[in-house]
């Protein structure tokens, strides 16, 4: 989901006001803690930058569906 600069600025304002429950239209968003809201803001800002580089660590397991254990 892409976030706008205004949405990120609003989230920062909520964080500064220690507001963790926000209503947008008919939807309520509630963050468990200020740390969770900070992480969401950081994720949104990183997404907005769209550097094209992968962020974080991801593990993948690929299998052909066959198991070769030497028999």
C-alpha atoms as one frame of an Amber mdcrd trajectory, in Angstrom:
protein
   0.000   0.000   0.000   1.400   3.377  -0.968   1.243   6.185   1.567   1.135
   9.889   0.845   3.343  12.487   2.510   0.258  13.880   4.265  -0.618  10.455
   5.721   2.920  10.039   7.029   2.855  13.556   8.514  -0.484  12.749  10.214
   0.979   9.550  11.674   3.937  11.516  13.052   1.542  14.032  14.613  -0.437
  11.174  16.228   2.808   9.737  17.588   3.820  13.071  19.113   0.354  13.382
  20.686   0.559   9.782  21.968  -2.573   8.855  20.003  -2.525   5.160  19.150
  -6.106   4.752  17.882  -7.121   6.617  14.720 -10.359   6.638  12.761 -10.305
   7.042   9.013 -13.794   6.979   7.546 -15.485   3.828   8.851 -12.189   2.174
   9.727 -10.321   2.271  13.017  -6.590   1.639  13.160  -5.122   0.879  16.553
  -1.410   0.460  17.219  -0.349  -1.674  20.154   2.360   0.749  21.181   4.229
   3.872  20.176   7.037   1.584  18.955   4.621  -0.149  16.562   3.501   3.224
  15.205   7.146   4.316  14.780   7.876   1.126  12.814   4.842   1.762  10.598
   6.010   5.314   9.915   9.523   4.095   9.068   8.094   1.439   6.726   5.889
   4.019   4.996   8.796   6.449   4.577  11.005   3.681   3.202   8.246   2.685
   0.768   7.871   6.305  -0.311  11.572   6.564  -1.114  11.244   3.468  -3.330
  14.973   2.958  -3.549  14.565  -0.266  -5.487  16.849  -2.061  -3.052  15.467
  -4.917  -0.994  14.902  -3.961   2.625  15.459  -6.357   5.502  16.259 -10.042
   5.431  14.206 -12.603   3.609  14.612 -16.345   3.581  13.288 -18.573   0.846
  13.060 -22.325   0.570  12.757 -23.749  -2.917  11.950 -27.373  -3.537  11.375
 -29.448  -6.649   9.016 -31.667  -4.726  11.405 -34.613  -4.814  13.500 -35.697
  -1.901  16.868 -37.229  -2.731  18.369 -38.839   0.347  20.812 -41.075  -1.471
  18.552 -44.070  -2.204
